[in-house]
């Protein structure tokens, strides 16, 4: 949602979460982002992540800070071609 703080950076681009049906894929999440002029990046959470029984698609706004994090199998993420997003460094311990 717009105004959400992620890693101490403001997401003024408005991250949106779409609850998918079981069987919907990461490619569908990517296609939603590519077809949305407000989307700069996306990530797909597979069924079973965070104990949820369906997959989810997160569409990141053009001002969304991102950081690279290794995830379990089935997680997929990407940045829309031509988008310039903020790379957020992990917080110091």
PDB file with one MODEL, atoms N, CA, C and O in Angstrom:
MODEL        1
ATOM      1  N   UNK A   1       0.830  -1.179   0.000  1.00  0.00           N
ATOM      2  CA  UNK A   1       0.000   0.000   0.000  1.00  0.00           C
ATOM      3  C   UNK A   1       0.875   1.243   0.000  1.00  0.00           C
ATOM      4  O   UNK A   1       1.982   1.222   0.538  1.00  0.00           O
ATOM      5  N   UNK A   2       0.404   2.295  -0.580  1.00  0.00           N
ATOM      6  CA  UNK A   2       1.163   3.545  -0.607  1.00  0.00           C
ATOM      7  C   UNK A   2       1.458   3.992   0.815  1.00  0.00           C
ATOM      8  O   UNK A   2       0.607   3.891   1.698  1.00  0.00           O
ATOM      9  N   UNK A   3       2.650   4.478   1.026  1.00  0.00           N
ATOM     10  CA  UNK A   3       3.036   4.960   2.334  1.00  0.00           C
ATOM     11  C   UNK A   3       3.646   3.904   3.231  1.00  0.00           C
ATOM     12  O   UNK A   3       4.058   4.216   4.349  1.00  0.00           O
ATOM     13  N   UNK A   4       3.716   2.678   2.780  1.00  0.00           N
ATOM     14  CA  UNK A   4       4.305   1.608   3.578  1.00  0.00           C
ATOM     15  C   UNK A   4       5.810   1.826   3.677  1.00  0.00           C
ATOM     16  O   UNK A   4       6.454   2.148   2.679  1.00  0.00           O
ATOM     17  N   UNK A   5       6.371   1.656   4.855  1.00  0.00           N
ATOM     18  CA  UNK A   5       7.807   1.790   5.030  1.00  0.00           C
ATOM     19  C   UNK A   5       8.440   0.417   4.856  1.00  0.00           C
ATOM     20  O   UNK A   5       8.068  -0.531   5.547  1.00  0.00           O
ATOM     21  N   UNK A   6       9.378   0.308   3.953  1.00  0.00           N
ATOM     22  CA  UNK A   6      10.089  -0.943   3.689  1.00  0.00           C
ATOM     23  C   UNK A   6      11.570  -0.676   3.900  1.00  0.00           C
ATOM     24  O   UNK A   6      12.151   0.166   3.215  1.00  0.00           O
ATOM     25  N   UNK A   7      12.184  -1.380   4.836  1.00  0.00           N
ATOM     26  CA  UNK A   7      13.602  -1.192   5.134  1.00  0.00           C
ATOM     27  C   UNK A   7      13.933   0.278   5.352  1.00  0.00           C
ATOM     28  O   UNK A   7      14.954   0.770   4.871  1.00  0.00           O
ATOM     29  N   UNK A   8      13.071   0.973   6.072  1.00  0.00           N
ATOM     30  CA  UNK A   8      13.233   2.373   6.415  1.00  0.00           C
ATOM     31  C   UNK A   8      13.223   3.303   5.216  1.00  0.00           C
ATOM     32  O   UNK A   8      13.694   4.435   5.323  1.00  0.00           O
ATOM     33  N   UNK A   9      12.710   2.869   4.091  1.00  0.00           N
ATOM     34  CA  UNK A   9      12.575   3.722   2.905  1.00  0.00           C
ATOM     35  C   UNK A   9      11.092   3.804   2.565  1.00  0.00           C
ATOM     36  O   UNK A   9      10.368   2.820   2.713  1.00  0.00           O
ATOM     37  N   UNK A  10      10.647   4.940   2.124  1.00  0.00           N
ATOM     38  CA  UNK A  10       9.235   5.160   1.830  1.00  0.00           C
ATOM     39  C   UNK A  10       8.874   4.568   0.472  1.00  0.00           C
ATOM     40  O   UNK A  10       9.554   4.832  -0.519  1.00  0.00           O
ATOM     41  N   UNK A  11       7.815   3.773   0.420  1.00  0.00           N
ATOM     42  CA  UNK A  11       7.323   3.234  -0.841  1.00  0.00           C
ATOM     43  C   UNK A  11       6.199   4.137  -1.336  1.00  0.00           C
ATOM     44  O   UNK A  11       5.019   3.836  -1.152  1.00  0.00           O
ATOM     45  N   UNK A  12       6.574   5.234  -1.956  1.00  0.00           N
ATOM     46  CA  UNK A  12       5.563   6.174  -2.451  1.00  0.00           C
ATOM     47  C   UNK A  12       4.938   5.683  -3.745  1.00  0.00           C
ATOM     48  O   UNK A  12       3.995   6.289  -4.255  1.00  0.00           O
ATOM     49  N   UNK A  13       5.464   4.583  -4.278  1.00  0.00           N
ATOM     50  CA  UNK A  13       4.926   4.048  -5.522  1.00  0.00           C
ATOM     51  C   UNK A  13       3.714   3.169  -5.329  1.00  0.00           C
ATOM     52  O   UNK A  13       3.025   2.858  -6.300  1.00  0.00           O
ATOM     53  N   UNK A  14       3.431   2.760  -4.107  1.00  0.00           N
ATOM     54  CA  UNK A  14       2.228   1.996  -3.835  1.00  0.00           C
ATOM     55  C   UNK A  14       2.318   0.518  -4.172  1.00  0.00           C
ATOM     56  O   UNK A  14       1.794   0.091  -5.202  1.00  0.00           O
ATOM     57  N   UNK A  15       2.962  -0.263  -3.338  1.00  0.00           N
ATOM     58  CA  UNK A  15       2.992  -1.710  -3.523  1.00  0.00           C
ATOM     59  C   UNK A  15       1.588  -2.266  -3.370  1.00  0.00           C
ATOM     60  O   UNK A  15       0.852  -1.886  -2.459  1.00  0.00           O
ATOM     61  N   UNK A  16       1.224  -3.170  -4.271  1.00  0.00           N
ATOM     62  CA  UNK A  16      -0.087  -3.818  -4.220  1.00  0.00           C
ATOM     63  C   UNK A  16       0.101  -5.323  -4.161  1.00  0.00           C
ATOM     64  O   UNK A  16       0.989  -5.868  -4.816  1.00  0.00           O
ATOM     65  N   UNK A  17      -0.732  -5.995  -3.378  1.00  0.00           N
ATOM     66  CA  UNK A  17      -0.683  -7.448  -3.264  1.00  0.00           C
ATOM     67  C   UNK A  17      -1.950  -8.014  -3.881  1.00  0.00           C
ATOM     68  O   UNK A  17      -3.060  -7.594  -3.554  1.00  0.00           O
ATOM     69  N   UNK A  18      -1.767  -8.975  -4.777  1.00  0.00           N
ATOM     70  CA  UNK A  18      -2.897  -9.631  -5.433  1.00  0.00           C
ATOM     71  C   UNK A  18      -2.897 -11.089  -5.003  1.00  0.00           C
ATOM     72  O   UNK A  18      -1.914 -11.803  -5.202  1.00  0.00           O
ATOM     73  N   UNK A  19      -3.996 -11.525  -4.415  1.00  0.00           N
ATOM     74  CA  UNK A  19      -4.126 -12.922  -4.010  1.00  0.00           C
ATOM     75  C   UNK A  19      -4.525 -13.731  -5.237  1.00  0.00           C
ATOM     76  O   UNK A  19      -5.602 -13.529  -5.799  1.00  0.00           O
ATOM     77  N   UNK A  20      -3.653 -14.648  -5.652  1.00  0.00           N
ATOM     78  CA  UNK A  20      -3.891 -15.493  -6.807  1.00  0.00           C
ATOM     79  C   UNK A  20      -4.670 -16.736  -6.405  1.00  0.00           C
ATOM     80  O   UNK A  20      -4.794 -17.058  -5.223  1.00  0.00           O
ATOM     81  N   UNK A  21      -5.188 -17.421  -7.404  1.00  0.00           N
ATOM     82  CA  UNK A  21      -5.800 -18.728  -7.215  1.00  0.00           C
ATOM     83  C   UNK A  21      -4.703 -19.789  -7.316  1.00  0.00           C
ATOM     84  O   UNK A  21      -3.704 -19.587  -8.007  1.00  0.00           O
ATOM     85  N   UNK A  22      -4.885 -20.905  -6.638  1.00  0.00           N
ATOM     86  CA  UNK A  22      -3.929 -22.005  -6.745  1.00  0.00           C
ATOM     87  C   UNK A  22      -3.787 -22.363  -8.220  1.00  0.00           C
ATOM     88  O   UNK A  22      -4.786 -22.511  -8.925  1.00  0.00           O
ATOM     89  N   UNK A  23      -2.576 -22.499  -8.677  1.00  0.00           N
ATOM     90  CA  UNK A  23      -2.320 -22.819 -10.075  1.00  0.00           C
ATOM     91  C   UNK A  23      -1.860 -21.619 -10.896  1.00  0.00           C
ATOM     92  O   UNK A  23      -1.267 -21.790 -11.961  1.00  0.00           O
ATOM     93  N   UNK A  24      -2.130 -20.394 -10.409  1.00  0.00           N
ATOM     94  CA  UNK A  24      -1.629 -19.234 -11.137  1.00  0.00           C
ATOM     95  C   UNK A  24      -0.121 -19.146 -10.931  1.00  0.00           C
ATOM     96  O   UNK A  24       0.389 -19.516  -9.874  1.00  0.00           O
ATOM     97  N   UNK A  25       0.583 -18.662 -11.935  1.00  0.00           N
ATOM     98  CA  UNK A  25       2.036 -18.763 -11.950  1.00  0.00           C
ATOM     99  C   UNK A  25       2.751 -17.413 -11.811  1.00  0.00           C
ATOM    100  O   UNK A  25       2.150 -16.340 -11.868  1.00  0.00           O
ATOM    101  N   UNK A  26       4.061 -17.534 -11.627  1.00  0.00           N
ATOM    102  CA  UNK A  26       4.917 -16.350 -11.583  1.00  0.00           C
ATOM    103  C   UNK A  26       4.868 -15.591 -12.911  1.00  0.00           C
ATOM    104  O   UNK A  26       4.957 -14.363 -12.926  1.00  0.00           O
ATOM    105  N   UNK A  27       4.729 -16.312 -14.018  1.00  0.00           N
ATOM    106  CA  UNK A  27       4.638 -15.651 -15.322  1.00  0.00           C
ATOM    107  C   UNK A  27       3.405 -14.748 -15.393  1.00  0.00           C
ATOM    108  O   UNK A  27       3.438 -13.699 -16.037  1.00  0.00           O
ATOM    109  N   UNK A  28       2.321 -15.154 -14.734  1.00  0.00           N
ATOM    110  CA  UNK A  28       1.119 -14.321 -14.705  1.00  0.00           C
ATOM    111  C   UNK A  28       1.352 -13.057 -13.869  1.00  0.00           C
ATOM    112  O   UNK A  28       0.854 -11.982 -14.203  1.00  0.00           O
ATOM    113  N   UNK A  29       2.098 -13.199 -12.802  1.00  0.00           N
ATOM    114  CA  UNK A  29       2.445 -12.046 -11.973  1.00  0.00           C
ATOM    115  C   UNK A  29       3.310 -11.065 -12.776  1.00  0.00           C
ATOM    116  O   UNK A  29       3.073  -9.857 -12.763  1.00  0.00           O
ATOM    117  N   UNK A  30       4.305 -11.602 -13.465  1.00  0.00           N
ATOM    118  CA  UNK A  30       5.166 -10.773 -14.307  1.00  0.00           C
ATOM    119  C   UNK A  30       4.349 -10.066 -15.389  1.00  0.00           C
ATOM    120  O   UNK A  30       4.576  -8.887 -15.661  1.00  0.00           O
ATOM    121  N   UNK A  31       3.415 -10.766 -15.999  1.00  0.00           N
ATOM    122  CA  UNK A  31       2.583 -10.173 -17.051  1.00  0.00           C
ATOM    123  C   UNK A  31       1.729  -9.031 -16.501  1.00  0.00           C
ATOM    124  O   UNK A  31       1.535  -8.021 -17.178  1.00  0.00           O
ATOM    125  N   UNK A  32       1.215  -9.187 -15.273  1.00  0.00           N
ATOM    126  CA  UNK A  32       0.444  -8.102 -14.658  1.00  0.00           C
ATOM    127  C   UNK A  32       1.303  -6.854 -14.497  1.00  0.00           C
ATOM    128  O   UNK A  32       0.850  -5.744 -14.776  1.00  0.00           O
ATOM    129  N   UNK A  33       2.532  -7.034 -14.052  1.00  0.00           N
ATOM    130  CA  UNK A  33       3.440  -5.894 -13.887  1.00  0.00           C
ATOM    131  C   UNK A  33       3.762  -5.261 -15.234  1.00  0.00           C
ATOM    132  O   UNK A  33       3.702  -4.040 -15.384  1.00  0.00           O
ATOM    133  N   UNK A  34       4.102  -6.087 -16.203  1.00  0.00           N
ATOM    134  CA  UNK A  34       4.468  -5.547 -17.521  1.00  0.00           C
ATOM    135  C   UNK A  34       3.324  -4.788 -18.173  1.00  0.00           C
ATOM    136  O   UNK A  34       3.566  -3.887 -18.977  1.00  0.00           O
ATOM    137  N   UNK A  35       2.078  -5.133 -17.843  1.00  0.00           N
ATOM    138  CA  UNK A  35       0.926  -4.463 -18.417  1.00  0.00           C
ATOM    139  C   UNK A  35       0.445  -3.261 -17.617  1.00  0.00           C
ATOM    140  O   UNK A  35      -0.534  -2.617 -17.996  1.00  0.00           O
ATOM    141  N   UNK A  36       1.117  -2.952 -16.521  1.00  0.00           N
ATOM    142  CA  UNK A  36       0.706  -1.866 -15.629  1.00  0.00           C
ATOM    143  C   UNK A  36       1.744  -0.745 -15.670  1.00  0.00           C
ATOM    144  O   UNK A  36       2.894  -0.955 -15.286  1.00  0.00           O
ATOM    145  N   UNK A  37       1.356   0.421 -16.124  1.00  0.00           N
ATOM    146  CA  UNK A  37       2.308   1.531 -16.258  1.00  0.00           C
ATOM    147  C   UNK A  37       2.846   2.014 -14.912  1.00  0.00           C
ATOM    148  O   UNK A  37       3.889   2.668 -14.877  1.00  0.00           O
ATOM    149  N   UNK A  38       2.172   1.713 -13.812  1.00  0.00           N
ATOM    150  CA  UNK A  38       2.619   2.136 -12.483  1.00  0.00           C
ATOM    151  C   UNK A  38       3.538   1.115 -11.814  1.00  0.00           C
ATOM    152  O   UNK A  38       4.116   1.401 -10.765  1.00  0.00           O
ATOM    153  N   UNK A  39       3.679  -0.064 -12.404  1.00  0.00           N
ATOM    154  CA  UNK A  39       4.483  -1.133 -11.809  1.00  0.00           C
ATOM    155  C   UNK A  39       5.931  -1.065 -12.294  1.00  0.00           C
ATOM    156  O   UNK A  39       6.196  -0.953 -13.491  1.00  0.00           O
ATOM    157  N   UNK A  40       6.864  -1.136 -11.338  1.00  0.00           N
ATOM    158  CA  UNK A  40       8.276  -1.143 -11.687  1.00  0.00           C
ATOM    159  C   UNK A  40       8.943  -2.483 -11.427  1.00  0.00           C
ATOM    160  O   UNK A  40       9.972  -2.787 -12.029  1.00  0.00           O
ATOM    161  N   UNK A  41       8.375  -3.283 -10.543  1.00  0.00           N
ATOM    162  CA  UNK A  41       8.933  -4.586 -10.213  1.00  0.00           C
ATOM    163  C   UNK A  41       7.866  -5.453  -9.568  1.00  0.00           C
ATOM    164  O   UNK A  41       6.795  -4.967  -9.206  1.00  0.00           O
ATOM    165  N   UNK A  42       8.158  -6.717  -9.428  1.00  0.00           N
ATOM    166  CA  UNK A  42       7.162  -7.663  -8.922  1.00  0.00           C
ATOM    167  C   UNK A  42       7.850  -8.801  -8.194  1.00  0.00           C
ATOM    168  O   UNK A  42       9.034  -9.064  -8.406  1.00  0.00           O
ATOM    169  N   UNK A  43       7.102  -9.471  -7.336  1.00  0.00           N
ATOM    170  CA  UNK A  43       7.576 -10.754  -6.815  1.00  0.00           C
ATOM    171  C   UNK A  43       6.385 -11.655  -6.523  1.00  0.00           C
ATOM    172  O   UNK A  43       5.299 -11.213  -6.146  1.00  0.00           O
ATOM    173  N   UNK A  44       6.644 -12.918  -6.715  1.00  0.00           N
ATOM    174  CA  UNK A  44       5.630 -13.969  -6.626  1.00  0.00           C
ATOM    175  C   UNK A  44       5.953 -14.867  -5.448  1.00  0.00           C
ATOM    176  O   UNK A  44       7.064 -15.385  -5.344  1.00  0.00           O
ATOM    177  N   UNK A  45       4.988 -15.053  -4.561  1.00  0.00           N
ATOM    178  CA  UNK A  45       5.111 -15.982  -3.441  1.00  0.00           C
ATOM    179  C   UNK A  45       4.284 -17.221  -3.768  1.00  0.00           C
ATOM    180  O   UNK A  45       3.084 -17.104  -4.017  1.00  0.00           O
ATOM    181  N   UNK A  46       4.892 -18.398  -3.774  1.00  0.00           N
ATOM    182  CA  UNK A  46       4.158 -19.615  -4.127  1.00  0.00           C
ATOM    183  C   UNK A  46       3.191 -20.063  -3.032  1.00  0.00           C
ATOM    184  O   UNK A  46       3.274 -19.609  -1.891  1.00  0.00           O
ATOM    185  N   UNK A  47       2.291 -20.941  -3.388  1.00  0.00           N
ATOM    186  CA  UNK A  47       1.382 -21.561  -2.422  1.00  0.00           C
ATOM    187  C   UNK A  47       2.206 -22.164  -1.293  1.00  0.00           C
ATOM    188  O   UNK A  47       3.221 -22.818  -1.532  1.00  0.00           O
ATOM    189  N   UNK A  48       1.762 -21.939  -0.068  1.00  0.00           N
ATOM    190  CA  UNK A  48       2.466 -22.486   1.092  1.00  0.00           C
ATOM    191  C   UNK A  48       3.420 -21.516   1.752  1.00  0.00           C
ATOM    192  O   UNK A  48       3.844 -21.757   2.882  1.00  0.00           O
ATOM    193  N   UNK A  49       3.775 -20.421   1.086  1.00  0.00           N
ATOM    194  CA  UNK A  49       4.660 -19.455   1.721  1.00  0.00           C
ATOM    195  C   UNK A  49       3.891 -18.723   2.813  1.00  0.00           C
ATOM    196  O   UNK A  49       2.720 -18.384   2.645  1.00  0.00           O
ATOM    197  N   UNK A  50       4.557 -18.488   3.917  1.00  0.00           N
ATOM    198  CA  UNK A  50       3.933 -17.823   5.063  1.00  0.00           C
ATOM    199  C   UNK A  50       2.629 -18.515   5.481  1.00  0.00           C
ATOM    200  O   UNK A  50       1.712 -17.862   5.978  1.00  0.00           O
ATOM    201  N   UNK A  51       2.547 -19.833   5.279  1.00  0.00           N
ATOM    202  CA  UNK A  51       1.409 -20.655   5.691  1.00  0.00           C
ATOM    203  C   UNK A  51       0.103 -20.267   4.991  1.00  0.00           C
ATOM    204  O   UNK A  51      -0.980 -20.505   5.526  1.00  0.00           O
ATOM    205  N   UNK A  52       0.199 -19.675   3.803  1.00  0.00           N
ATOM    206  CA  UNK A  52      -0.969 -19.286   3.021  1.00  0.00           C
ATOM    207  C   UNK A  52      -1.221 -20.376   1.979  1.00  0.00           C
ATOM    208  O   UNK A  52      -0.277 -20.880   1.372  1.00  0.00           O
ATOM    209  N   UNK A  53      -2.485 -20.741   1.770  1.00  0.00           N
ATOM    210  CA  UNK A  53      -2.843 -21.841   0.878  1.00  0.00           C
ATOM    211  C   UNK A  53      -3.049 -21.433  -0.578  1.00  0.00           C
ATOM    212  O   UNK A  53      -3.687 -22.157  -1.342  1.00  0.00           O
ATOM    213  N   UNK A  54      -2.518 -20.293  -0.957  1.00  0.00           N
ATOM    214  CA  UNK A  54      -2.646 -19.816  -2.335  1.00  0.00           C
ATOM    215  C   UNK A  54      -1.438 -18.929  -2.625  1.00  0.00           C
ATOM    216  O   UNK A  54      -0.817 -18.412  -1.696  1.00  0.00           O
ATOM    217  N   UNK A  55      -1.100 -18.747  -3.888  1.00  0.00           N
ATOM    218  CA  UNK A  55       0.026 -17.869  -4.225  1.00  0.00           C
ATOM    219  C   UNK A  55      -0.384 -16.396  -4.170  1.00  0.00           C
ATOM    220  O   UNK A  55      -1.569 -16.065  -4.217  1.00  0.00           O
ATOM    221  N   UNK A  56       0.618 -15.521  -4.071  1.00  0.00           N
ATOM    222  CA  UNK A  56       0.373 -14.077  -4.071  1.00  0.00           C
ATOM    223  C   UNK A  56       1.337 -13.392  -5.028  1.00  0.00           C
ATOM    224  O   UNK A  56       2.467 -13.836  -5.230  1.00  0.00           O
ATOM    225  N   UNK A  57       0.864 -12.310  -5.605  1.00  0.00           N
ATOM    226  CA  UNK A  57       1.661 -11.498  -6.524  1.00  0.00           C
ATOM    227  C   UNK A  57       1.782 -10.101  -5.922  1.00  0.00           C
ATOM    228  O   UNK A  57       0.775  -9.463  -5.619  1.00  0.00           O
ATOM    229  N   UNK A  58       3.007  -9.632  -5.752  1.00  0.00           N
ATOM    230  CA  UNK A  58       3.260  -8.293  -5.224  1.00  0.00           C
ATOM    231  C   UNK A  58       3.736  -7.416  -6.388  1.00  0.00           C
ATOM    232  O   UNK A  58       4.748  -7.710  -7.024  1.00  0.00           O
ATOM    233  N   UNK A  59       3.010  -6.361  -6.649  1.00  0.00           N
ATOM    234  CA  UNK A  59       3.398  -5.398  -7.683  1.00  0.00           C
ATOM    235  C   UNK A  59       3.982  -4.184  -6.977  1.00  0.00           C
ATOM    236  O   UNK A  59       3.328  -3.570  -6.133  1.00  0.00           O
ATOM    237  N   UNK A  60       5.212  -3.845  -7.327  1.00  0.00           N
ATOM    238  CA  UNK A  60       5.929  -2.745  -6.690  1.00  0.00           C
ATOM    239  C   UNK A  60       5.821  -1.495  -7.548  1.00  0.00           C
ATOM    240  O   UNK A  60       5.948  -1.559  -8.771  1.00  0.00           O
ATOM    241  N   UNK A  61       5.590  -0.369  -6.908  1.00  0.00           N
ATOM    242  CA  UNK A  61       5.533   0.899  -7.623  1.00  0.00           C
ATOM    243  C   UNK A  61       6.909   1.329  -8.097  1.00  0.00           C
ATOM    244  O   UNK A  61       7.919   0.728  -7.731  1.00  0.00           O
ATOM    245  N   UNK A  62       6.942   2.361  -8.905  1.00  0.00           N
ATOM    246  CA  UNK A  62       8.205   2.845  -9.473  1.00  0.00           C
ATOM    247  C   UNK A  62       9.171   3.379  -8.420  1.00  0.00           C
ATOM    248  O   UNK A  62      10.367   3.490  -8.689  1.00  0.00           O
ATOM    249  N   UNK A  63       8.682   3.710  -7.234  1.00  0.00           N
ATOM    250  CA  UNK A  63       9.556   4.232  -6.180  1.00  0.00           C
ATOM    251  C   UNK A  63       9.802   3.209  -5.080  1.00  0.00           C
ATOM    252  O   UNK A  63      10.266   3.565  -3.997  1.00  0.00           O
ATOM    253  N   UNK A  64       9.499   1.957  -5.344  1.00  0.00           N
ATOM    254  CA  UNK A  64       9.652   0.926  -4.304  1.00  0.00           C
ATOM    255  C   UNK A  64      11.114   0.569  -4.094  1.00  0.00           C
ATOM    256  O   UNK A  64      11.823   0.290  -5.061  1.00  0.00           O
ATOM    257  N   UNK A  65      11.579   0.570  -2.848  1.00  0.00           N
ATOM    258  CA  UNK A  65      12.938   0.101  -2.572  1.00  0.00           C
ATOM    259  C   UNK A  65      12.971  -1.419  -2.624  1.00  0.00           C
ATOM    260  O   UNK A  65      12.056  -2.078  -2.130  1.00  0.00           O
ATOM    261  N   UNK A  66      14.004  -1.972  -3.209  1.00  0.00           N
ATOM    262  CA  UNK A  66      14.143  -3.425  -3.314  1.00  0.00           C
ATOM    263  C   UNK A  66      15.471  -3.860  -2.725  1.00  0.00           C
ATOM    264  O   UNK A  66      16.446  -3.109  -2.727  1.00  0.00           O
ATOM    265  N   UNK A  67      15.493  -5.082  -2.223  1.00  0.00           N
ATOM    266  CA  UNK A  67      16.772  -5.655  -1.829  1.00  0.00           C
ATOM    267  C   UNK A  67      16.782  -7.111  -2.258  1.00  0.00           C
ATOM    268  O   UNK A  67      15.739  -7.764  -2.290  1.00  0.00           O
ATOM    269  N   UNK A  68      17.937  -7.605  -2.580  1.00  0.00           N
ATOM    270  CA  UNK A  68      18.082  -8.980  -3.046  1.00  0.00           C
ATOM    271  C   UNK A  68      18.171  -9.891  -1.824  1.00  0.00           C
ATOM    272  O   UNK A  68      19.044  -9.724  -0.972  1.00  0.00           O
ATOM    273  N   UNK A  69      17.252 -10.859  -1.752  1.00  0.00           N
ATOM    274  CA  UNK A  69      17.201 -11.794  -0.635  1.00  0.00           C
ATOM    275  C   UNK A  69      16.946 -13.183  -1.202  1.00  0.00           C
ATOM    276  O   UNK A  69      16.023 -13.374  -1.993  1.00  0.00           O
ATOM    277  N   UNK A  70      17.754 -14.145  -0.802  1.00  0.00           N
ATOM    278  CA  UNK A  70      17.528 -15.527  -1.230  1.00  0.00           C
ATOM    279  C   UNK A  70      16.276 -16.056  -0.552  1.00  0.00           C
ATOM    280  O   UNK A  70      16.085 -15.846   0.646  1.00  0.00           O
ATOM    281  N   UNK A  71      15.426 -16.734  -1.298  1.00  0.00           N
ATOM    282  CA  UNK A  71      14.181 -17.290  -0.765  1.00  0.00           C
ATOM    283  C   UNK A  71      14.128 -18.779  -1.077  1.00  0.00           C
ATOM    284  O   UNK A  71      15.012 -19.330  -1.733  1.00  0.00           O
ATOM    285  N   UNK A  72      13.073 -19.410  -0.592  1.00  0.00           N
ATOM    286  CA  UNK A  72      12.873 -20.826  -0.847  1.00  0.00           C
ATOM    287  C   UNK A  72      12.475 -21.052  -2.301  1.00  0.00           C
ATOM    288  O   UNK A  72      12.229 -20.103  -3.045  1.00  0.00           O
ATOM    289  N   UNK A  73      12.415 -22.312  -2.693  1.00  0.00           N
ATOM    290  CA  UNK A  73      12.032 -22.686  -4.048  1.00  0.00           C
ATOM    291  C   UNK A  73      10.633 -22.173  -4.386  1.00  0.00           C
ATOM    292  O   UNK A  73       9.730 -22.206  -3.550  1.00  0.00           O
ATOM    293  N   UNK A  74      10.468 -21.707  -5.598  1.00  0.00           N
ATOM    294  CA  UNK A  74       9.170 -21.245  -6.065  1.00  0.00           C
ATOM    295  C   UNK A  74       8.979 -19.744  -6.004  1.00  0.00           C
ATOM    296  O   UNK A  74       8.089 -19.208  -6.664  1.00  0.00           O
ATOM    297  N   UNK A  75       9.800 -19.055  -5.223  1.00  0.00           N
ATOM    298  CA  UNK A  75       9.725 -17.593  -5.158  1.00  0.00           C
ATOM    299  C   UNK A  75      10.414 -17.039  -6.402  1.00  0.00           C
ATOM    300  O   UNK A  75      11.497 -17.489  -6.778  1.00  0.00           O
ATOM    301  N   UNK A  76       9.779 -16.068  -7.027  1.00  0.00           N
ATOM    302  CA  UNK A  76      10.338 -15.471  -8.243  1.00  0.00           C
ATOM    303  C   UNK A  76      10.115 -13.961  -8.163  1.00  0.00           C
ATOM    304  O   UNK A  76       9.091 -13.507  -7.653  1.00  0.00           O
ATOM    305  N   UNK A  77      11.069 -13.190  -8.664  1.00  0.00           N
ATOM    306  CA  UNK A  77      10.937 -11.734  -8.661  1.00  0.00           C
ATOM    307  C   UNK A  77      11.607 -11.154  -9.890  1.00  0.00           C
ATOM    308  O   UNK A  77      12.462 -11.789 -10.507  1.00  0.00           O
ATOM    309  N   UNK A  78      11.212  -9.953 -10.234  1.00  0.00           N
ATOM    310  CA  UNK A  78      11.839  -9.294 -11.371  1.00  0.00           C
ATOM    311  C   UNK A  78      11.548  -7.806 -11.394  1.00  0.00           C
ATOM    312  O   UNK A  78      10.692  -7.305 -10.666  1.00  0.00           O
ATOM    313  N   UNK A  79      12.269  -7.127 -12.234  1.00  0.00           N
ATOM    314  CA  UNK A  79      12.103  -5.693 -12.449  1.00  0.00           C
ATOM    315  C   UNK A  79      11.684  -5.502 -13.891  1.00  0.00           C
ATOM    316  O   UNK A  79      12.242  -6.121 -14.797  1.00  0.00           O
ATOM    317  N   UNK A  80      10.710  -4.653 -14.096  1.00  0.00           N
ATOM    318  CA  UNK A  80      10.202  -4.377 -15.431  1.00  0.00           C
ATOM    319  C   UNK A  80      11.316  -3.754 -16.280  1.00  0.00           C
ATOM    320  O   UNK A  80      12.040  -2.884 -15.795  1.00  0.00           O
ATOM    321  N   UNK A  81      11.463  -4.178 -17.524  1.00  0.00           N
ATOM    322  CA  UNK A  81      12.494  -3.594 -18.385  1.00  0.00           C
ATOM    323  C   UNK A  81      12.361  -2.072 -18.433  1.00  0.00           C
ATOM    324  O   UNK A  81      11.277  -1.537 -18.666  1.00  0.00           O
ATOM    325  N   UNK A  82      13.472  -1.392 -18.211  1.00  0.00           N
ATOM    326  CA  UNK A  82      13.503   0.066 -18.258  1.00  0.00           C
ATOM    327  C   UNK A  82      13.196   0.748 -16.937  1.00  0.00           C
ATOM    328  O   UNK A  82      13.404   1.954 -16.810  1.00  0.00           O
ATOM    329  N   UNK A  83      12.707   0.008 -15.951  1.00  0.00           N
ATOM    330  CA  UNK A  83      12.384   0.598 -14.644  1.00  0.00           C
ATOM    331  C   UNK A  83      13.662   0.800 -13.843  1.00  0.00           C
ATOM    332  O   UNK A  83      14.587  -0.009 -13.914  1.00  0.00           O
ATOM    333  N   UNK A  84      13.704   1.871 -13.093  1.00  0.00           N
ATOM    334  CA  UNK A  84      14.839   2.160 -12.221  1.00  0.00           C
ATOM    335  C   UNK A  84      14.300   2.230 -10.801  1.00  0.00           C
ATOM    336  O   UNK A  84      13.670   3.214 -10.411  1.00  0.00           O
ATOM    337  N   UNK A  85      14.554   1.175 -10.032  1.00  0.00           N
ATOM    338  CA  UNK A  85      14.061   1.098  -8.665  1.00  0.00           C
ATOM    339  C   UNK A  85      15.203   1.343  -7.690  1.00  0.00           C
ATOM    340  O   UNK A  85      16.376   1.309  -8.061  1.00  0.00           O
ATOM    341  N   UNK A  86      14.841   1.589  -6.446  1.00  0.00           N
ATOM    342  CA  UNK A  86      15.823   1.857  -5.402  1.00  0.00           C
ATOM    343  C   UNK A  86      16.309   0.535  -4.832  1.00  0.00           C
ATOM    344  O   UNK A  86      15.502  -0.311  -4.448  1.00  0.00           O
ATOM    345  N   UNK A  87      17.623   0.352  -4.775  1.00  0.00           N
ATOM    346  CA  UNK A  87      18.182  -0.843  -4.140  1.00  0.00           C
ATOM    347  C   UNK A  87      18.441  -0.520  -2.683  1.00  0.00           C
ATOM    348  O   UNK A  87      19.326   0.281  -2.382  1.00  0.00           O
ATOM    349  N   UNK A  88      17.694  -1.120  -1.771  1.00  0.00           N
ATOM    350  CA  UNK A  88      17.828  -0.876  -0.347  1.00  0.00           C
ATOM    351  C   UNK A  88      18.833  -1.859   0.234  1.00  0.00           C
ATOM    352  O   UNK A  88      18.679  -3.071   0.082  1.00  0.00           O
ATOM    353  N   UNK A  89      19.858  -1.344   0.897  1.00  0.00           N
ATOM    354  CA  UNK A  89      20.842  -2.193   1.551  1.00  0.00           C
ATOM    355  C   UNK A  89      20.233  -2.760   2.832  1.00  0.00           C
ATOM    356  O   UNK A  89      19.423  -2.094   3.477  1.00  0.00           O
ATOM    357  N   UNK A  90      20.615  -3.987   3.208  1.00  0.00           N
ATOM    358  CA  UNK A  90      20.137  -4.533   4.485  1.00  0.00           C
ATOM    359  C   UNK A  90      20.581  -3.652   5.648  1.00  0.00           C
ATOM    360  O   UNK A  90      21.648  -3.041   5.594  1.00  0.00           O
ATOM    361  N   UNK A  91      19.768  -3.586   6.695  1.00  0.00           N
ATOM    362  CA  UNK A  91      20.108  -2.809   7.878  1.00  0.00           C
ATOM    363  C   UNK A  91      21.317  -3.434   8.566  1.00  0.00           C
ATOM    364  O   UNK A  91      21.472  -4.655   8.579  1.00  0.00           O
ATOM    365  N   UNK A  92      22.173  -2.585   9.138  1.00  0.00           N
ATOM    366  CA  UNK A  92      23.353  -3.059   9.858  1.00  0.00           C
ATOM    367  C   UNK A  92      22.911  -3.745  11.144  1.00  0.00           C
ATOM    368  O   UNK A  92      21.955  -3.308  11.785  1.00  0.00           O
ATOM    369  N   UNK A  93      23.613  -4.837  11.529  1.00  0.00           N
ATOM    370  CA  UNK A  93      23.232  -5.555  12.760  1.00  0.00           C
ATOM    371  C   UNK A  93      23.452  -4.736  13.996  1.00  0.00           C
ATOM    372  O   UNK A  93      23.180  -5.202  15.102  1.00  0.00           O
TER     373      UNK A  93
ENDMDL
END
